[in-house]
Amino acid sequence: MLRLTLSLFLAMVASGHSISVSTSEGVLEDRTLRLTLRIPIYEVENVPQSRLTAAIEITGATLKATDCKPVDTELICQLAYEFPFAPGERIDAAVTLARVTVPNHVHIMKLSSKNVTRQAVFDRTFEHEQIDFHESAKAEIWWRAARMGFVQLGFQPILLLLLLIIPRPLAYLLGATAAFFLVLPDRFYAPPGFFELASAMALVYLAFEYLFFPKASGKWVFCALIGAIEGTALAVLARPTGAGAIAFGSGNLLASFTLSFLALHFSRNISERSMRILMWALSALGIIWSIWVFVKRF
């Protein structure tokens, strides 16, 4: 478990964000696709515009025009793609923004053609999608969203560290599920830094509780509260995926509970000395990360 934790910390340093979402909306007219990309400025502060626009490819089309400008906290790019002939009812798209921003980046693309609108979701594990303007089966939409939600957990290293030491996985799951379904329909939103800071502080709390208050009561309450925070973050992340939001959240929650349950089971075979070393390390990492997030994001 010590090696796994170290690997997760290195991944956390590399990724640096708990929530990262961009969107694009486009209209296909004859041979021209006009796409409006919206992405948080903090994600692309050091990314050249040419590299950013090259991260969205439409098969068979040539990028003819780009116009990017900052608006409030977003960078908005107007992109124009041209096909050599009318593409018909299917468009193949590749989005690699997770390679040029952060590994856990999720991009939601909505395209319209002849009053029909379709949506595709991209991340590090699903970079290629075919957008079919025929009616998609609901089962296919749910399966894709659930699969993406499940694997998206692998790109949330702060949360992964939390799940490895959560003492009451069921309480966490109940809190996260309740918060997810309560927040999902609402317009509540918080900046990514808020959830990052809350997750890092929760990590410190769990480590300190193990070190100094191993027999403290009320663990169910605190685990449910931490779950509610993460469930709220998950709802904000899943909301833009539209029809697949519930499936996305369900896949993520299933992965979270499975990991925390297995971690709790296998941690019983770790010596007390090794566990204390691990908790001291996690508390130090959580404090450092909290300070970094506070300085960087607020």
Backbone as a ProteinNet text record, in pm:
[ID]
protein_1_A
[PRIMARY]
MLRLTLSLFLAMVASGHSISVSTSEGVLEDRTLRLTLRIPIYEVENVPQSRLTAAIEITGATLKATDCKPVDTELICQLAYEFPFAPGERIDAAVTLARVTVPNHVHIMKLSSKNVTRQAVFDRTFEHEQIDFHESAKAEIWWRAARMGFVQLGFQPILLLLLLIIPRPLAYLLGATAAFFLVLPDRFYAPPGFFELASAMALVYLAFEYLFFPKASGKWVFCALIGAIEGTALAVLARPTGAGAIAFGSGNLLASFTLSFLALHFSRNISERSMRILMWALSALGIIWSIWVFVKRF
[TERTIARY]
82.1	0	86.5	205.2	294.9	337.8	370.1	409.8	294.2	174.6	57.3	31.6	43.4	21.3	122.6	249.8	353.2	323	279.1	245.8	130	30.7	-83.4	-43.7	48.6	94.2	166.2	251	319.8	220.4	115.5	12	-62.2	-80.5	-149.4	-69.7	59.9	145.6	138.7	130.9	128	-4.1	-114.1	-244.9	-285.6	-285.6	-304.6	-446.3	-546.2	-682.5	-778.2	-882.3	-981.7	-1097.5	-1123	-1230	-1180.3	-1200	-1156.3	-1251.6	-1329	-1429.7	-1423.1	-1429.1	-1445.4	-1561.7	-1616.1	-1729.5	-1708.6	-1778.4	-1780.5	-1917.8	-1964.5	-2093	-2071.9	-2124.1	-2101.6	-2225.9	-2226.1	-2335.8	-2276.7	-2328.6	-2284.3	-2380.2	-2328.2	-2407.8	-2337.2	-2396.2	-2338.3	-2198.9	-2093	-1956.7	-1879.2	-1943.5	-1874.2	-1925.9	-1833	-1865.9	-1806.7	-1894.1	-1848.6	-1861.9	-1749.4	-1742.2	-1697.2	-1768.5	-1730.8	-1677.5	-1550.4	-1483.8	-1475.7	-1513.7	-1502.9	-1420.7	-1315.1	-1226.6	-1176.2	-1166.8	-1117.6	-976.6	-956.4	-827.5	-714.1	-739.2	-629.9	-576.3	-656.8	-610.5	-511.1	-516.8	-438.4	-347.6	-311.7	-226.2	-94.1	-40.4	90.2	82.8	-37.2	-56.7	-66.9	20.1	9.3	-125.2	-177.7	-307.6	-307.4	-196.9	-190.2	-201.3	-141.7	-149.1	-288.7	-352.8	-487.5	-586.8	-583.9	-678.5	-648	-520.2	-484.4	-534.3	-573.8	-622.8	-764.9	-830.5	-964.4	-955.4	-973.1	-963.6	-1097.1	-1137.9	-1257.8	-1210.8	-1233	-1182.9	-1236.4	-1144.6	-1183.1	-1200.6	-1193	-1212.8	-1082.2	-1070	-952.9	-990.5	-907.7	-932.4	-895.4	-993.5	-972.8	-958.4	-1019.3	-1015	-1020.7	-945.2	-947.3	-946.7	-1021.3	-1025.2	-1048.3	-942.4	-950.4	-934	-1016.6	-1004.3	-1056.1	-992.8	-1040.2	-1166.2	-1261.4	-1385.1	-1408.8	-1392.4	-1401.9	-1301.1	-1349.2	-1258.5	-1240.1	-1294.9	-1288.1	-1208.9	-1151	-1096.1	-1196.7	-1246.2	-1346.7	-1283.4	-1290.8	-1233.3	-1343.3	-1343.9	-1433.6	-1354	-1393.3	-1320.4	-1410.4	-1352.1	-1428.2	-1356.6	-1426.8	-1372.4	-1445.9	-1373.6	-1435.4	-1409.1	-1515.9	-1505.5	-1494.5	-1428.2	-1421.5	-1557	-1645.1	-1782	-1869.7	-1998.2	-2090.3	-2066.8	-2044.1	-2006.9	-2119.6	-2241.6	-2351.2	-2396.3	-2434.8	-2496.8	-2401.3	-2276.5	-2179.3	-2053.7	-2006.1	-1881.9	-1792.1	-1667.2	-1568.7	-1485.8	-1477.9	-1403.2	-1302	-1188.6	-1084.9	-1050.5	-1059	-1027.6	-919.7	-805.9	-692.4	-656.4	-755	-729.9	-670.9	-701	-644.2	-493	-439.1	-293.4	-225.5	-297.4	-235.2	-278.3	-378.7	-420.3	-382.3	-477.4	-449.8	-509.7	-453.6	-497.9	-644.2	-705	-844.6	-943.2	-898.5	-984.1	-1096.3	-1217.3	-1334.1	-1384.9	-1409.9	-1461.5	-1596.1	-1695.5	-1828.4	-1852	-1877.5	-1900	-2044.1	-2112.4	-2248.4	-2249.2	-2299.4	-2306.2	-2450.3	-2485.7	-2621	-2614.3	-2709.2	-2720.5	-2867	-2922.5	-3062	-3156.5	-3140.5	-3225.7	-3210.8	-3107.3	-3078.4	-2949	-2951.8	-2834.8	-2787.9	-2658.8	-2600	-2481.9	-2449.3	-2344.3	-2243.4	-2116.9	-2010.1	-1925.1	-1874.1	-1791.3	-1654.2	-1550	-1413	-1331.3	-1241.5	-1140.8	-1015.8	-924.7	-796.8	-812.9	-917.2	-937	-1027.8	-1104.9	-1195.7	-1171.2	-1071.6	-1031.9	-1098.5	-1156.3	-1218.8	-1365.6	-1452.7	-1595.9	-1655.8	-1757.1	-1832.4	-1966.6	-1993.5	-2118.2	-2215.3	-2319	-2416.8	-2545.4	-2590.6	-2710	-2838.7	-2824.9	-2940.1	-2967.5	-3083.6	-3117.7	-3034.1	-2961.9	-2879.4	-2963.9	-2936.5	-3008.9	-2971.3	-3070.8	-3044.3	-2945.6	-2952.8	-2861.2	-2716.3	-2694.2	-2558.9	-2509.3	-2594.3	-2557.3	-2521.5	-2605.6	-2580.8	-2453.5	-2431.9	-2314	-2185.9	-2183.1	-2064	-2037.8	-2144	-2128.2	-2084.5	-2143.3	-2106.5	-1962.1	-1922.7	-1784.8	-1686	-1720.2	-1631.7	-1626.1	-1739.5	-1740.2	-1656.1	-1659.3	-1582	-1432.9	-1387.3	-1243.6	-1197.3	-1287.8	-1248.1	-1188.3	-1226.2	-1171.3	-1019.5	-968.2	-824.5	-748.9	-819.9	-756	-787.9	-830	-857.9	-772.7	-641.7	-550	-574.7	-619.3	-648.4	-761	-865.2	-976.9	-932.6	-845.8	-797.9	-727.1	-644.7	-576.5	-677.7	-781.4	-886.9	-954	-986.6	-1059.3	-976.3	-844.4	-758.3	-763	-798.5	-793.5	-928.6	-1035.1	-1166.5	-1208.6	-1240.1	-1267.4	-1408	-1501	-1638.6	-1684.2	-1649.6	-1684.4	-1834.1	-1916.1	-2060.3	-2115.6	-2068.5	-2113.9	-2071.2	-1951	-1902.1	-1991.9	-2024.1	-2107.2	-2245.4	-2305.5	-2438.7	-2436.1	-2334.2	-2323.1	-2299	-2211.9	-2179.2	-2299.4	-2370.8	-2487.1	-2597.5	-2625.5	-2729.8	-2695.4	-2571.2	-2529.7	-2532.4	-2491.1	-2488.7	-2627.4	-2725.7	-2861.2	-2929.7	-2891.7	-2949.3	-2893.2	-2763.9	-2697	-2711.4	-2720.1	-2719.6	-2822.8	-2949.7	-3047.7	-3033.1	-2961.8	-2952.1	-2843.9	-2832.6	-2729.4	-2611.8	-2605.8	-2494.7	-2362.1	-2268.3	-2136.7	-2032.6	-1919.1	-1806.5	-1681.6	-1586.2	-1463.4	-1386.1	-1308.6	-1231.5	-1145.1	-1091.7	-1006.2	-1076.7	-1207.9	-1283.8	-1283.9	-1313	-1318.8	-1179.5	-1080.5	-943.5	-902.9	-930.4	-894.2	-970.2	-1099.6	-1180.1	-1128.8	-1092	-1041.1	-907.5	-819.2	-688.4	-704	-795	-817.5	-881.3	-969.6	-1030.1	-924.2	-828.9	-719.4	-638.4	-608.8	-534.8	-614.6	-744.3	-828	-827.4	-847.7	-851.4	-718.2	-607.4	-475.8	-455.2	-491.6	-476.8	-567.1	-687	-778.2	-718.2	-658.2	-596.3	-479	-400.3	-279.6	-309	-405.6	-427.4	-559.6	-657.7	-788.9	-840.2	-765	-804.5	-936.1	-976.9	-1100.3	-1210.7	-1196	-1296.2	-1430.6	-1535.6	-1669.5	-1715.2	-1825.7	-1880.3	-1811.5	-1736.6	-1668.4	-1767.4	-1884.2	-1983.9	-2026.6	-2042	-2087.2	-1983.9	-1857.2	-1753	-1729.3	-1738	-1720.9	-1835.3	-1957.9	-2072	-2057	-2002.4	-1981.5	-1877.5	-1768.5	-1667	-1727.1	-1808.6	-1876	-1967.5	-2035	-2123.9	-2045.2	-1927.4	-1842.6	-1800.9	-1754.8	-1709.9	-1827.4	-1943.9	-2061.9	-2105.6	-2091.2	-2122.3	-2026.3	-1897.3	-1798	-1827.7	-1869.5	-1902	-2022.2	-2121.1	-2238.7	-2201.1	-2111.9	-2066.2	-1991.3	-1913.1	-1837.5	-1929.2	-2031.9	-2118	-2226.5	-2268.3	-2383.4	-2373.9	-2257.4	-2251.2	-2269.3	-2258.6	-2271.8	-2417	-2510.8	-2649.8	-2718.8	-2768	-2848.3	-2772.1	-2641.6	-2562.7	-2509.1	-2553.4	-2497.1	-2516.4	-2636.8	-2662.9	-2577.7	-2565.2	-2482.6	-2335.3	-2290.6	-2153.4	-2127.1	-2218.1	-2202.3	-2209.9	-2299.2	-2313.2	-2185.8	-2125.9	-2000.9	-1890.1	-1881.6	-1778.5	-1798.8	-1923.7	-1953.1	-1927.6	-1959.1	-1932.7	-1782.9	-1704.4	-1559.7	-1504.9	-1559.3	-1513.4	-1539.6	-1661.5	-1695.9	-1613	-1596.1	-1517.5	-1375.6	-1313.3	-1175	-1163.7	-1252.6	-1243.6	-1270	-1363.3	-1393.3	-1273.1	-1212.5	-1095.4	-977.3	-958.3	-847	-863.9	-987.6	-1013.3	-983.8	-1020	-997	-847.3	-772.4	-630.8	-546.1	-594.9	-517	-503.8	-590.6	-582.4	-456.6	-395	-273	-146.2	-162.3	-46.5	-14.1	112.6	154	118.9	103.9	69.6	177.2	303.3	413.3	407.6	382.8	374.9	255.6	142.8	24.8	48.6	120.2	147.6	240.5	337.9	427.2	346.7	258.1	173.6	86.5	25.7	-62.4	13.8	134.1	215.3	248.8	281.8	314.7	193.7	76.7	-43.9	-84.1	-67.6	-100.4	-9.2	120.4	215.1	179.2	146.7	109.5	-18.1	-113.4	-239.6	-219.9	-133.8	-107.2	-38.3	63.9	136.8	43.1	-41.1	-132.4	-237.1	-286	-383.6	-325.2	-202	-136.2	-118	-75.5	-52.6	-181.9	-291.4	-419.4	-468	-454.4	-501.2	-425.9	-294.4	-213.6	-239.2	-252.7	-264.6	-403.8	-507.3	-642.2	-723.1	-679.5	-764.7	-693.7
-120	0	126.4	119.5	234	271.5	171.4	198.4	257.8	204.8	255.2	401.4	433.2	569.8	665.3	622.7	706.1	731.4	628.9	644	741.2	731.6	821.2	965.2	983.7	1120.1	1179.6	1102.2	1151.1	1187	1104.3	1135.3	1262.6	1283.2	1402.3	1527.7	1521.3	1634.5	1663.6	1557	1574.1	1631.5	1591.9	1636.2	1770.1	1781.1	1908.9	1961.7	1890.7	1941.7	1826.9	1858	1754.7	1759.4	1877.6	1890.8	1976	1928.5	2002.4	1970.5	2069.4	2048	2160.5	2123.3	2222.6	2178.1	2272.1	2241.5	2301	2246.3	2304.5	2280.5	2377.7	2366.7	2405.2	2322.6	2347.4	2326.8	2391.4	2377.8	2339.9	2232.2	2186.4	2238.2	2315.1	2369.4	2337.1	2247	2203.9	2146	2216.8	2165.2	2233.7	2321.2	2398.5	2365	2340.4	2317.7	2432	2508.5	2619	2575.8	2582.6	2527.4	2636.5	2646.7	2741.3	2662.2	2681.6	2611.2	2702.2	2647.5	2720	2636.8	2696.9	2624.4	2720.1	2675.6	2764.3	2815.8	2944.5	3005	2941.5	2906.9	2852.5	2720.9	2652.6	2526.3	2547.1	2663.7	2682	2804.8	2843.5	2961.1	2948	2825.7	2804.2	2719.3	2710.7	2629.4	2720.9	2704.6	2786.2	2763.7	2869	2859.2	2754	2743.9	2646	2503.7	2478.7	2344.6	2316.1	2419.5	2402.8	2369.7	2445.5	2421.3	2290.4	2249.8	2123.3	2002.8	2025	1915.7	1874.6	1948.5	1911	1885.8	1761.3	1723.9	1666.6	1710	1657.5	1581.8	1451.3	1368.1	1414.7	1434.9	1475.2	1623.6	1700.8	1846.2	1919.1	2038.4	2122.9	2244.5	2274.2	2392	2516.7	2597.8	2713.3	2845	2855.5	2982.1	2958.1	3038.2	3033.4	3175.6	3195.6	3325.7	3301.6	3317.5	3291	3420.7	3438.1	3555.6	3521.3	3577.8	3553.8	3633.8	3568.8	3633.9	3590.8	3683.8	3653.8	3544.4	3428.9	3321.8	3214.3	3239.1	3138.9	3190.9	3096.5	3126.6	3073.6	3160.9	3121.9	3127.8	3015.8	3007.5	2978.3	3054.3	3029.9	2957	2833.4	2750.3	2719.4	2721.5	2690.7	2579	2467.5	2352.5	2341.1	2300.8	2286.7	2147.4	2081.3	1949.7	1967.4	1873.9	1881	1854.4	1783.4	1759.2	1739.5	1745.4	1731.5	1598.3	1600.1	1477.7	1378.5	1414.4	1320.7	1320.6	1203.3	1195.3	1152.3	1127.4	1085.5	1171.6	1210.8	1287.8	1219.7	1197	1140.5	1254.7	1257.9	1363.8	1303.4	1371.9	1332.7	1454.6	1439.9	1549.6	1501.7	1569.3	1531	1642.1	1716.2	1824.4	1774.6	1650	1594.6	1580.9	1579.2	1569.9	1705.1	1811.7	1944.2	2026.3	1979.5	2050.5	1966.9	1890	1801	1664	1556.2	1420.9	1391.2	1460.1	1428.6	1520	1585.8	1679.1	1605.4	1659.7	1605.9	1713.5	1674	1768.7	1719.5	1808.9	1776.4	1853.9	1780.9	1842	1819.4	1928	1919.7	1972.7	1892.2	1931.4	1925.3	2020.4	2025.8	2023.1	1951.1	1945.3	1923.1	2016	2004.9	1983.1	2066.7	2065.3	1939.5	1860.5	1743.8	1770.9	1753.4	1780.1	1651.6	1627.3	1509.9	1553	1470	1502.1	1389.1	1425.3	1327.6	1377.8	1284.4	1318.9	1255.1	1334.3	1288.8	1306	1211	1228.3	1151.2	1128.2	1065.9	923.3	855.5	716.9	703.3	808.7	806.2	932.2	925.8	1043.6	1048.8	937.2	931.4	892.4	967.9	937.9	963.4	884.1	906.8	968.5	1085.6	1155.6	1124.9	1053.3	1006.8	1086.4	1152.1	1234.1	1153.7	1019.4	933.4	926.9	881.1	866.8	757	791.4	692.6	619.2	492	414.2	462.9	470.5	517.1	426	296.9	203	233.8	273.6	307.3	432.3	533.7	656.8	628.4	548	517.1	435	338.5	254.7	336	422.3	505.5	596	659.2	751.4	677.7	561.8	484.6	436.8	392	346.4	460.7	577.7	693.6	737.7	737.9	774.7	680.8	551.5	452.3	476.6	495	511.1	651.3	750.4	887.1	895.1	802.7	801.2	788	717.5	699.4	828.4	934.6	1063.3	1164.1	1114.4	1200.2	1152.9	1176.6	1119.2	1164.6	1290.2	1334.8	1250	1228.6	1146.2	1001.6	951.6	815	796.6	893.6	885.5	885	966.7	969.1	832.5	774.2	647.1	533.9	544	438	431	542.1	542.3	576.1	585.6	616.5	499.1	522.3	410.2	351	425.3	376.6	395.2	300.5	314.4	328.2	256.1	261.5	399.9	458.3	592.7	693.8	677.1	765.3	754.1	630.1	607.4	669.4	654	709.1	861.6	921.9	1067.1	1119.6	1051.5	1094.2	1078.3	967.7	943.2	1045.3	1071.1	1167.7	1306.5	1348.8	1481.5	1489.6	1382.6	1381.7	1404.8	1332.6	1344.6	1473.5	1529.4	1656.3	1773.8	1769.8	1882.2	1876.2	1756.2	1740.6	1826.3	1831.8	1911	2061.4	2101.1	2241	2310.8	2440.7	2516.4	2548.3	2483.4	2508.8	2479.8	2570.6	2550.6	2612.3	2550.1	2603.3	2586.9	2676.4	2665.3	2539.7	2484.4	2363	2372.3	2491.7	2508.1	2475.8	2503.3	2474.9	2325.9	2243.8	2099.6	2040.9	2096	2051	2075.6	2197	2233	2146.8	2126.4	2044.5	1900.6	1845.1	1707.8	1695.9	1793.6	1789.7	1800.8	1887.3	1902	1776.6	1712.9	1587.8	1479.2	1478.1	1381.3	1401.2	1527.8	1559.1	1515.3	1543.6	1507.3	1355.6	1278	1132.2	1077.8	1134.4	1089.6	1123.5	1245.8	1286.9	1206.2	1176.2	1097.2	959.2	899.2	767.7	778.2	885.2	898.7	934.4	1024.5	1079.6	1038.5	1002	965	836.6	728.6	604.7	546.1	580.8	525.4	630.6	735.3	842.4	790.4	840.6	801.9	895.5	860.8	946.3	935.7	826.3	811.6	807.3	748.7	741.1	881.7	971.5	1107.3	1179.4	1172.6	1243	1182.2	1051	986.5	1023.9	1031.6	1072.4	1218.1	1303.1	1444	1457.7	1381.7	1383.2	1331.6	1228.3	1175.7	1280	1360.4	1464.1	1569	1603.2	1700.4	1644.5	1519.6	1459	1432.4	1399.7	1379.8	1508.6	1620	1750.9	1781.4	1755.1	1776.5	1689.1	1566	1474.8	1525.2	1580.8	1633.7	1749.5	1837.7	1949.6	1898.8	1792.7	1735	1664.6	1593.8	1512.8	1593	1705	1780.8	1815.3	1861.4	1897.2	1780	1655.6	1541.6	1515.3	1593.7	1586.3	1456.3	1389.3	1268.1	1157.1	1157.1	1051.5	1087.2	1199.3	1246.4	1145.8	1088.4	992.4	867.5	821.9	704.2	734.1	853.1	894.4	891.5	952.3	953.9	814.8	731.4	594.9	515.1	530	459.4	504.9	635.2	689	645.5	649.3	608.5	459.8	378.2	235.3	209.3	279.6	264	310	420.2	473.9	376.2	323	229.9	101.7	50.2	-72.7	-53.6	59.2	84.7	100.1	177.9	200.6	72.6	-8.4	-135.8	-229.6	-241.3	-328.5	-277.2	-143	-84.9	-111.7	-98.4	-125.6	-270.6	-360.4	-502.8	-535.9	-486.3	-520.6	-445.1	-331.4	-255.2	-330.2	-425.7	-503.7	-589.3	-613.1	-693.5	-609.6	-476.3	-387.4	-364.8	-367.8	-351.6	-211.8	-200.9	-72.3	32.5	-7.6	86.2	141	52.2	95.5	188.3	158.7	242.9	382.1	389.8	520.3	602	536.2	605.2	657.2	572.4	611	730.5	730.2	839.2	969.4	960.6	1081.6	1138.6	1050.5	1095.7	1161.7	1099.1	1155.2	1287.7	1299.1	1425.7	1537.2	1506.1	1606.2	1646.4	1547.4	1576.3	1660.3	1624.4	1699.2	1844.4	1868.5	2005.8	2084.8	2025.4	2092.6	2123.2	2023.7	2043.2	2149.3	2155.1	2256.8	2396.3	2413.2	2543.9	2580.2	2482.8	2509.6	2550.9	2478.9	2509.8	2647.6	2677.9	2806.4	2921.9	2909.4	3015.2	3026.6	2911.5	2909.3	2947.6	2905.1	2918	3032.5	3084.3	3182.9	3316.9
0	0	0	64.9	65.8	-75.6	-155.7	-294.7	-374	-352.4	-422.7	-386.4	-256.8	-212.4	-273.4	-277.7	-338.6	-485.5	-556.3	-698.1	-716.8	-628.2	-637.3	-609.8	-514.6	-486.8	-606.3	-671.5	-790.1	-899.4	-912.9	-1011.5	-973.4	-842	-795.2	-828.6	-810.6	-844.6	-993.1	-1073.8	-1219.2	-1267.2	-1201.4	-1251.1	-1191.8	-1061.6	-996.2	-986.1	-1032.5	-1024	-996.5	-917	-888.7	-987.9	-1045.6	-1142.7	-1258.1	-1379	-1497.2	-1611	-1654.3	-1757.5	-1859.8	-1986.3	-2093.1	-2181.1	-2256.8	-2343.8	-2481.9	-2577.2	-2711.5	-2772.6	-2847.3	-2916.2	-3061.6	-3150.2	-3291.9	-3375.9	-3490.8	-3586.4	-3721.9	-3778.9	-3910.6	-4016.7	-4107.8	-4218.8	-4349.6	-4425.9	-4553	-4529.7	-4573.4	-4558.7	-4446.2	-4370.9	-4268.2	-4128.5	-4037.7	-3897.6	-3815.9	-3750.6	-3665.5	-3519.8	-3448.9	-3313.3	-3216.2	-3103.4	-2997.3	-2878.4	-2849.8	-2739.9	-2618	-2502.1	-2375.7	-2279.2	-2225	-2134.3	-2027.2	-1900.6	-1794.1	-1826.2	-1804	-1837.1	-1758.5	-1631.1	-1549.7	-1603.9	-1688.6	-1744.5	-1859.9	-1922.7	-2045.5	-2037.4	-1915.6	-1898.4	-1973.9	-1975.3	-2037.6	-2164.1	-2222.3	-2342.2	-2464.3	-2563.6	-2685.4	-2754.6	-2815	-2880.9	-2990.6	-3063	-3171.9	-3119.3	-3003.8	-2944.7	-2891.5	-2839.4	-2785.5	-2896.7	-3004.1	-3113.9	-3186.6	-3187.1	-3251.7	-3173	-3046.8	-2962.6	-2997.4	-3087.8	-3134.9	-3284.9	-3323.3	-3463.9	-3512.3	-3628.1	-3693.3	-3817.9	-3819.7	-3929.3	-4064.5	-4158.6	-4293.4	-4312.1	-4203.5	-4212.3	-4184	-4238.9	-4219.7	-4136.9	-4035.2	-3952.8	-4033.6	-4066.5	-4153.9	-4078	-3960.2	-3888	-3737.7	-3664	-3517.4	-3462.5	-3356	-3290.6	-3142.1	-3061.5	-2917.6	-2839	-2736.8	-2651.2	-2511.4	-2408.1	-2271.1	-2240.6	-2174.8	-2130.5	-1986.1	-1893.1	-1749.5	-1713.9	-1667.7	-1624.7	-1732	-1851.7	-1958.6	-2078	-2150.1	-2281.4	-2382.7	-2470.3	-2568.9	-2707.4	-2777.4	-2912	-3013.3	-3120.4	-3232.2	-3340.4	-3370	-3465.5	-3585.5	-3703	-3824.9	-3900.3	-3921.6	-3994.6	-4128.2	-4229.7	-4361.6	-4417	-4462.5	-4525	-4676.7	-4744.5	-4891.7	-4956.2	-4881.4	-4929	-4805.9	-4820.7	-4707.9	-4636.1	-4504.7	-4432.6	-4409.1	-4431.7	-4408.9	-4264.8	-4212.9	-4081.6	-3971.6	-4004.1	-3903.4	-3910.4	-3792.4	-3782.8	-3681	-3716.8	-3624.9	-3566.2	-3433.2	-3365.4	-3270.1	-3255.9	-3160.1	-3076.2	-2944.6	-2853.2	-2755.9	-2757.8	-2673.1	-2575.3	-2528.6	-2434.1	-2302.6	-2265.2	-2141.8	-2151	-2271.3	-2287.7	-2273	-2306.3	-2303.3	-2181.8	-2107.3	-1985.8	-1863.7	-1809.9	-1697	-1727.4	-1672	-1707.7	-1679.9	-1582.2	-1549.6	-1621	-1726.6	-1799.7	-1874.5	-1865.1	-1935.8	-2031.5	-2155.8	-2254.9	-2306.4	-2306.4	-2355.7	-2485	-2592.4	-2723.4	-2766.7	-2806	-2858.1	-3001	-3092.8	-3233.4	-3281.8	-3365.8	-3421.6	-3573.3	-3633.5	-3778.8	-3815.1	-3889.5	-3933.5	-3815.7	-3711.7	-3592.4	-3507.5	-3533.3	-3451.2	-3374.5	-3243	-3158.5	-3093.1	-3101.2	-3038.6	-2950.8	-2855	-2758.6	-2749.3	-2730.8	-2707	-2591.6	-2513.2	-2397.5	-2416.2	-2392	-2414.3	-2285.9	-2261.4	-2157	-2198.2	-2104.3	-2138.9	-2192.2	-2146.7	-2187.7	-2309.6	-2341	-2456.5	-2539.1	-2624	-2702.4	-2839.5	-2883	-3015.4	-3000.5	-3064.7	-3062.3	-3200.1	-3233.6	-3355.7	-3318.5	-3374.4	-3346.9	-3459.8	-3424.4	-3522.1	-3503.1	-3607.1	-3595.6	-3605.1	-3615	-3594.5	-3444.9	-3407.7	-3266.7	-3203.3	-3096.4	-3026	-2922.9	-2905.4	-2806	-2666.1	-2577.1	-2441.4	-2370.2	-2397.7	-2332.6	-2368.7	-2494.1	-2537.7	-2466.5	-2452.7	-2384.2	-2239.5	-2172.9	-2032.1	-2015	-2102.3	-2089.6	-2106.8	-2206.7	-2228.2	-2108.8	-2056.1	-1944.2	-1817.4	-1789.7	-1670.8	-1680.1	-1797.6	-1818.3	-1797.8	-1848.3	-1832.7	-1686.3	-1617.8	-1476.8	-1393.3	-1426.9	-1352.8	-1367.9	-1491.5	-1513.8	-1477.5	-1471	-1437.7	-1297.2	-1210.8	-1075.6	-1077.5	-1177.7	-1188	-1213.4	-1254.2	-1279.2	-1169.1	-1052.2	-937.2	-818.4	-823.2	-724.2	-581.5	-561.4	-425.2	-366.4	-445.7	-401.3	-379.7	-464.4	-447.9	-314.2	-276.3	-146.8	-33.1	-45.2	55.7	69.1	-44.8	-44.2	13.6	3.6	57.4	209.8	275.2	422.5	485	404.3	462.2	551.9	679.2	769.8	757.4	696.8	683.5	538	449.9	307.4	281.3	357.7	334.3	367.6	478.1	515.1	409.1	359.8	253.3	129.9	90.7	-27	-10	107.6	131.5	124.6	187	183.7	43.5	-29.7	-165.8	-258.5	-244.5	-330.6	-305.2	-176.4	-142.4	-196.2	-176	-223.3	-375.6	-440.7	-586.8	-644.4	-595.3	-650.6	-607.2	-492.7	-450	-529.6	-557.7	-623.8	-774.7	-832	-977.1	-1049.1	-1006.3	-1082	-1059.9	-955.3	-919.3	-1000.6	-984.1	-1053.2	-962.1	-845.6	-753.7	-823	-802	-861.6	-769.5	-759	-682.5	-766.6	-753.6	-833.6	-797	-891.8	-865.3	-741.3	-713.4	-596.6	-466.8	-459.1	-337.8	-307.1	-407.6	-386.8	-363.3	-430.3	-405.7	-261.5	-214.8	-77.9	22.7	-0.8	89.6	93	-22	-27.6	45.6	25.2	91.4	243	288.3	432.7	491.1	415.5	461.3	474.8	382.4	389.3	517.2	549.7	672.3	795	793.4	907.6	931.6	825.2	840.9	891.8	841.7	887.1	1034.2	1074.5	1214	1306.9	1259.2	1341.6	1370.3	1268.5	1289.1	1385.9	1374	1455.2	1600.4	1623.6	1756.9	1821	1740.9	1796.5	1731.8	1741.2	1672.2	1721.7	1843.6	1898.4	1904.1	1828.1	1829.4	1779.1	1839.3	1795.4	1684	1622.2	1518.7	1384.6	1362.5	1233.7	1117.8	1140.9	1034.3	988.6	1085.6	1053.7	968.1	1009.1	935.5	797.6	788.2	657	562.7	619.1	537.6	493.2	581.2	546.5	435.1	447.2	341.4	211.5	221.6	103.4	39.7	123.7	71	-7.1	41.1	-30.4	-166.2	-165.5	-290.8	-385.3	-329.2	-412.4	-480.1	-408.7	-467.8	-582.2	-560.1	-665.9	-787.2	-761.4	-870.3	-949.5	-881.1	-950	-1042	-994	-1076.2	-1199	-1179.4	-1290.2	-1389.6	-1338.7	-1425.7	-1493.8	-1434.8	-1485.3	-1633.8	-1683.4	-1825.8	-1921.5	-1871.6	-1961.8	-2000.7	-1944.5	-1989.5	-1955	-2058.5	-2038.7	-1968	-1978.6	-1915.7	-1778.8	-1720.4	-1594.1	-1480.8	-1470.7	-1362.8	-1381	-1505.4	-1531.3	-1502.1	-1538.9	-1510.9	-1360.9	-1283.5	-1138.5	-1077.5	-1128.8	-1076.3	-1097.4	-1215.5	-1243	-1151.4	-1127.3	-1039.5	-895.1	-848.5	-710.7	-689.6	-788.8	-779	-767.8	-850.1	-845	-709.9	-657.3	-529.3	-415.6	-411.2	-303	-313.8	-434.2	-453.2	-404.6	-442.1	-401.4	-250.5	-189.9	-45.2	33.3	-14.6	53.3	47.4	-70.2	-83.7	-3.1	-2.9	73.2	221.9	272.5	414	447.8	356.8	379.3	383.6	286.7	278.8	380.8	430.6	528.8	660.9	683.6	807.7	813.4	699	694.6	703.9	715.3	725.2	872.8	907.6	1046.2	1096.3	1229.1	1288.6	1260.3	1265.6	1240.3	1097.4	1001.6	861.6	840	907.1	892.7	950.1	1061.9	1121.4	1031.8	972.4	879.5	760.2	711.2	597.7	633.7	751.7	791.8	812.4	868.2	882.7	744.4	652.4	517	451.3	465.6	404.5	467.9	599.6	664.6	616.7	600.5	549.9	406.5	324.2	185.5	179.1	265.3	266.7	307.3	407.4	451.8	341.6	282.2	173.3	57.9	23.3	-89.1	-57.6	67.7	107	91.9	136.3	124.7	-21.9	-102	-245.2	-314.1	-285.4	-348.8	-306	-176.1	-125.3	-190.2	-200.5	-261.1	-410.3	-477.6	-621.9	-669.4	-599.4	-650	-585.9	-469.3	-401.7	-385
[MASK]
++++++++++++++++++++++++++++++++++++++++++++++++++++++++++++++++++++++++++++++++++++++++++++++++++++++++++++++++++++++++++++++++++++++++++++++++++++++++++++++++++++++++++++++++++++++++++++++++++++++++++++++++++++++++++++++++++++++++++++++++++++++++++++++++++++++++++++++++++++++++++++++++++++++++++

